Amino acid sequence: SEDGRQLCVTWPDGHRSRFSSSWLMEHSEGSKETSRLPVERRLWKSDYNKCMARFDFETLMRDDGSLLEFLLCLDSCGLVLVENVGTAVNEVKRLCGRISFPRPSVYG
């Protein structure tokens, strides 16, 4: 808005949304601890590659339960293996889009 106290968004379908600056701050990333499932962190040992969680790409793309298990494993271990990813351009980006909104980064 002109006074800087609201963000006004007009969506492609014509719908309009207004968000107050206080609401945006309250819901911004990192503004507060959001409610989360308690996660036990697991440390890697020299044999981690033998017990690393493995997930099938197409199953992750279509099954919400498998996706949740994948995300929980990723959160607790920090590293999982996705198998059978196709060779077409943007396959990994498809999986990222299933998880969240992909954002550009300096990491490549």
Disulfide bonds with the S-S distance in Angstrom:
none
